[in-house]
């Protein structure tokens, strides 16, 4: 494993476990410094420092253009959703957008039934794709990076995952929009969020549902994590809402520690990011992950148990995947 990432993992500490119903959140704190300064997407949009739109008037599903007029880099997180323009999208990978730059970013569609303008530019949707669906997307992006050196997802698997999520929650969405599903469950998501407060020095979280680890996200700057905390919690809770709570479940620190021990033995690949830094990809037994490294700092790290995610991700047939790829 790359030494910067290995050292970062070894420096992580786990806080006191927070439990509500069948979900457990363990705060994560890093001890290796926060690295370079940057803004989150929300901060940059609130200050009108970035514009995100289609790459051209006709648009192109797997790509968007970001214009950063600010003097700081901007962090766009894997799975963050953008709403508007011709259809809603999510980031296929974490990107640290350079200051004073124009960048084409890789995305996936999260609104299957719309291809018409609602606005010229995107807004922050206040949502991050559910953790298990991010795991599906992560695995397919890694496959395309290895095969073609592109940050392209299995778009059919993404659509299928959203469809399954909507059906499981008995939600009708006219355009197949992930945002509709998340907004419909907002009250339930907010109920869970109240039980998982941000703690001092926290810059990450590790989440268990029914006693099993779902995944972990860690961000270099605690200030940035504070902005993203609620969105990340809700992305994990969204998966939990479709699971029946189990009795006598274990929700302890041992499973979290075991999960962390699995990461350093994963297979590792490295690729140039479309923004600052290097994009590292990981695959292991029942595990997928990624890490963006810039200036000797892990800017963002995310790992997911695959189980259900891998099964859902294979709902698209090989022929459908090939059909979609040939149209990109």
C-alpha positions in Angstrom: 0.0 0.0 0.0 1.2 3.5 -0.8 3.1 4.8 2.2 1.1 8.0 2.6 -2.2 6.1 2.7 -0.8 3.4 5.0 0.5 6.0 7.4 -2.8 7.8 7.3 -4.7 4.6 8.1 -2.4 3.9 11.0 -3.0 7.3 12.4 -6.8 7.0 12.5 -8.5 6.8 15.9 -12.1 5.7 16.7 -14.4 7.7 18.9 -17.2 6.5 21.1 -19.9 4.5 19.2 -23.2 6.2 18.6 -26.2 3.9 18.3 -29.8 4.5 17.2 -32.1 1.6 16.4 -30.2 -0.7 14.0 -27.6 1.9 12.9 -24.3 2.5 14.6 -21.9 5.4 13.7 -18.3 5.5 15.0 -16.6 8.9 14.7 -13.2 8.8 13.1 -10.4 11.2 13.9 -7.1 11.6 12.0 -3.8 12.5 13.5 -1.7 13.2 10.5 -2.6 16.8 9.8 -5.2 18.4 7.5 -2.9 19.1 4.5 -3.8 21.7 1.8 -6.7 24.1 2.2 -9.8 23.9 0.0 -13.5 24.6 0.0 -16.4 22.1 -0.2 -18.8 22.3 -3.1 -21.4 23.8 -0.9 -19.1 26.5 0.4 -17.9 27.4 -3.1 -21.5 27.5 -4.5 -22.7 29.6 -1.6 -19.9 32.1 -2.3 -20.7 31.9 -6.1 -17.1 30.8 -6.8 -17.9 27.8 -9.0 -20.4 27.1 -11.8 -21.2 23.5 -12.9 -23.0 22.9 -16.2 -23.3 20.7 -19.2 -20.1 20.3 -21.3 -22.0 21.9 -24.2 -25.5 22.9 -25.2 -26.5 19.4 -26.2 -24.9 17.8 -23.1 -23.1 14.5 -22.6 -24.4 12.2 -19.9 -21.1 11.0 -18.3 -19.4 14.5 -18.2 -19.9 18.0 -16.8 -17.9 21.1 -16.8 -16.8 22.9 -13.6 -15.5 26.5 -13.7 -13.8 27.6 -10.5 -13.2 31.3 -10.4 -11.9 31.2 -6.8 -8.4 31.3 -5.3 -8.8 28.0 -3.5 -9.3 24.4 -4.8 -12.8 23.0 -4.4 -13.5 19.5 -3.2 -16.3 17.6 -5.1 -17.0 14.3 -3.2 -17.6 10.9 -4.8 -21.3 10.4 -4.8 -22.3 14.0 -4.2 -25.4 14.9 -6.3 -25.8 17.8 -8.6 -29.4 18.9 -9.4 -30.6 20.7 -12.5 -29.5 21.3 -16.1 -30.6 18.4 -18.4 -30.6 15.7 -15.7 -29.3 15.2 -12.2 -25.9 13.6 -11.8 -23.5 12.3 -9.1 -19.7 12.4 -9.0 -18.0 9.2 -10.1 -14.9 10.0 -8.0 -13.7 12.6 -5.6 -12.1 15.5 -7.4 -10.1 18.4 -6.0 -10.7 21.1 -8.6 -7.8 23.4 -9.2 -8.2 27.1 -8.4 -8.9 29.5 -11.4 -9.6 26.5 -13.7 -12.1 24.8 -16.0 -12.3 21.1 -15.5 -14.4 18.3 -17.1 -15.6 15.9 -14.4 -16.8 12.3 -14.6 -20.4 11.7 -13.5 -23.3 9.3 -13.6 -26.9 10.1 -14.3 -29.3 9.8 -11.3 -32.5 10.8 -13.2 -33.2 8.3 -15.9 -36.4 9.8 -17.3 -35.3 13.4 -18.0 -33.1 14.9 -20.7 -34.2 18.5 -20.9 -33.0 21.8 -19.3 -34.5 22.9 -16.0 -31.7 25.4 -15.4 -28.5 26.5 -17.0 -26.3 25.4 -14.1 -26.5 22.8 -11.4 -27.1 23.4 -7.8 -26.0 21.3 -4.8 -28.8 18.8 -4.2 -28.0 18.4 -0.5 -27.7 14.6 -1.0 -24.9 12.0 -1.4 -25.7 8.7 -3.1 -26.4 5.9 -0.6 -23.3 4.1 0.6 -24.1 0.7 -0.9 -24.8 2.2 -4.3 -21.6 4.2 -4.0 -19.9 0.8 -3.5 -21.5 -0.5 -6.7 -20.4 2.6 -8.6 -16.9 2.5 -7.1 -16.4 -1.1 -8.3 -17.5 -0.4 -11.9 -15.4 2.8 -12.1 -12.4 0.8 -11.0 -13.0 -1.8 -13.7 -13.2 0.9 -16.4 -10.0 2.6 -15.0 -8.1 -0.7 -15.3 -9.5 -1.5 -18.8 -9.8 2.0 -20.4 -8.2 4.5 -18.0 -11.6 6.4 -17.7 -13.7 7.2 -14.7 -16.8 5.7 -16.2 -19.4 3.9 -14.1 -21.8 1.1 -15.1 -24.7 3.5 -15.7 -27.3 0.7 -15.9 -26.2 -0.6 -12.4 -26.7 2.9 -11.1 -30.2 3.2 -12.6 -31.1 -0.3 -11.4 -29.9 0.6 -7.8 -32.0 3.7 -7.8 -35.0 1.8 -9.1 -34.6 -0.9 -6.4 -34.2 1.7 -3.7 -37.4 3.5 -4.9 -39.4 0.2 -5.0 -38.2 -0.9 -1.6 -39.3 2.4 -0.1 -42.6 2.4 -2.1 -41.8 5.7 -3.7 -43.0 6.7 -7.2 -40.6 9.0 -9.0 -41.8 10.2 -12.5 -38.3 10.7 -13.9 -36.5 7.9 -11.9 -34.7 10.5 -9.8 -32.6 9.5 -6.8 -33.3 12.9 -5.3 -37.1 12.1 -5.2 -36.4 9.0 -3.2 -34.1 10.8 -0.7 -36.5 13.7 -0.3 -39.4 11.4 0.4 -37.5 9.8 3.2 -36.2 13.2 4.6 -38.2 12.9 7.9 -36.8 9.5 8.7 -33.3 10.5 7.7 -33.5 13.6 10.0 -34.7 11.4 12.9 -31.5 9.3 12.6 -29.3 12.3 12.2 -30.3 13.7 15.6 -28.7 10.7 17.2 -25.4 11.0 15.4 -23.9 14.4 16.4 -20.6 15.7 15.1 -18.0 15.5 17.8 -14.8 17.5 18.4 -11.9 16.8 16.0 -14.1 14.4 13.9 -13.1 14.2 10.3 -14.7 10.8 9.3 -17.2 8.1 10.2 -17.5 4.3 10.1 -21.0 3.0 9.9 -22.6 -0.4 10.8 -26.2 -1.5 10.0 -27.6 -4.4 11.9 -24.1 -5.0 13.3 -22.4 -5.3 10.0 -19.9 -2.7 8.7 -21.3 -0.8 5.6 -18.4 1.5 5.0 -16.2 4.4 6.0 -15.5 8.0 4.8 -12.6 10.1 6.0 -11.8 13.7 4.9 -8.5 15.5 5.5 -9.9 18.7 7.0 -12.3 18.5 9.9 -13.9 21.8 8.8 -14.8 20.3 5.5 -16.1 17.1 7.1 -18.3 19.3 9.3 -20.0 20.7 6.2 -20.4 17.2 4.7 -21.2 15.3 8.0 -25.0 15.4 7.7 -25.0 14.4 4.0 -22.7 11.5 4.7 -24.7 10.2 7.7 -27.9 10.3 5.6 -26.2 8.4 2.7 -25.5 5.5 5.1 -28.9 5.7 6.9 -30.7 5.5 3.5 -29.5 1.9 3.1 -30.6 1.1 6.7 -34.2 2.2 6.0 -34.7 -0.7 3.7 -33.4 -3.3 6.2 -35.5 -5.0 8.9 -33.9 -4.4 12.3 -32.4 -7.5 13.8 -32.5 -8.6 17.4 -29.4 -9.5 19.3 -27.2 -7.8 16.8 -23.6 -6.9 17.6 -22.6 -3.3 17.0 -19.2 -3.1 18.5 -15.8 -1.8 18.0 -14.3 -5.2 17.1 -16.0 -5.3 13.8 -14.8 -1.8 13.0 -11.3 -2.7 13.9 -11.5 -5.9 11.8 -12.7 -3.8 8.8 -9.8 -1.4 9.1 -7.3 -4.4 9.2 -8.7 -5.6 5.9 -7.8 -2.4 4.0 -4.0 -2.5 3.9 -4.1 -6.0 2.3 -6.3 -4.9 -0.6 -5.0 -4.8 -4.1 -4.0 -1.3 -5.1 -4.0 0.7 -8.4 -3.2 4.3 -9.0 -4.4 6.8 -11.6 -4.1 10.5 -12.4 -7.0 12.4 -11.1 -8.9 14.8 -13.4 -8.1 17.5 -10.7 -5.2 17.7 -8.3 -3.5 14.6 -7.0 -3.5 10.8 -7.6 -6.6 8.6 -7.4 -5.9 5.2 -5.7 -8.3 2.3 -6.1 -8.6 -0.8 -3.9 -10.2 -4.2 -4.2 -10.1 -7.0 -1.5 -12.2 -9.8 -0.2 -15.6 -8.3 0.2 -14.2 -4.7 0.1 -13.8 -1.9 -2.4 -12.3 1.6 -1.9 -10.6 4.7 -3.1 -8.4 7.5 -1.9 -7.4 10.8 -3.3 -3.9 11.9 -2.4 -2.5 15.4 -2.9 0.6 17.1 -1.5 1.4 14.1 0.7 -2.1 14.2 2.2 -5.1 11.8 1.9 -7.8 14.3 0.9 -10.6 11.8 0.9 -10.8 8.1 1.6 -13.8 5.8 1.3 -14.1 2.0 1.7 -17.2 -0.1 1.4 -18.2 -3.7 2.2 -19.4 -5.2 -1.1 -21.8 -8.0 -0.3 -25.2 -6.5 -1.4 -23.5 -3.8 -3.4 -21.7 -6.3 -5.6 -24.9 -8.3 -6.2 -26.9 -5.2 -7.0 -24.1 -4.0 -9.3 -24.4 -7.1 -11.4 -28.1 -6.6 -12.1 -27.0 -5.1 -15.5 -26.2 -7.8 -18.0 -22.8 -7.8 -19.8 -24.6 -7.0 -23.0 -26.3 -3.9 -21.6 -23.0 -2.6 -20.2 -21.3 -3.0 -23.5 -24.2 -1.3 -25.3 -23.9 1.7 -23.0 -20.1 1.9 -23.2 -20.1 1.9 -27.0 -22.4 5.0 -26.9 -20.0 7.1 -24.7 
